[in-house]
Amino acid sequence: MKQYTDKQKRQINEIDIITETGEPAAYEQLAEEATELAKAALKCARVIRKESYTPKTIEECKDELKEEFSDVICCANTLKLQYSEEIVNYKTFRWKQRIFEYQKKRVKGDGKVF
């Protein structure tokens, strides 16, 4: 990273990204970073399943995933996006509920998962 004086660092920190780039550009950046996050998550899954010919280790893939997730958070913070703990809790419960229902079907032995 480039070296800056303390004065330059203060000037940089005072820049408002939305004012300088515009809100639409910030949403475009968020979409781009979210896409990169999705690709990094898919690569992790392929490496875990040993379905990828990448020379990267799972640790390297997880580091890349962390970086892309951080990029998404950076964009979300810039746009002042907030998440809802209530929605997160509901969706987590719903996910677990689906697993529970799937497990019940498997126990019955009907073999149908859909």
Secondary structure, DSSP 8 states (H G I E B T S, - for coil): -----HHHHHHHHT--HHHHH-HHHHHHHHHHHHHHHHHHHHHHHHHHTT----S--HHHHHHHHHHHHHHHHHHHHHTT----HHHHHHHHHHHHHHHHHHHHHHHHT-----
